[in-house]
Amino acid sequence: MTTDSIPESVLVALEAVRASGEYNMMERIAVINWIAAQEEENWDTWGGASNWLYDNPNRYMEALRAMGARRAKP
């Protein structure tokens, strides 16, 4: 699978966690729980992100890399 198959909502939610500075991004469960707690308020942009991350634990690092690559683009 490619990073193109990572939902936009996942990347946006991960960026929000990173920007919050509340968690080390390597703390996968804590990050997912934070997203889940905030998701209802942000459903338009994050909808389903916590479920995708929970259901795809083997792709978490791929999602983090995709988020980083996206942030690095000019």
C-alpha angles and dihedrals in degrees: 000000000000131000087251087077093061107104117247089233090062093052093047092048092048090050089053092052091049092048091050091059089209097121141032103247089228089067093088099178093046090049092049091048091050091050091048091051091051098036100092092057090048100037094130091064105019102035110150096359095122092049092050092049092047092047094046106045092153090059098050094099090046089054091050091050091049090050090050093047090050091051091050094056113105 
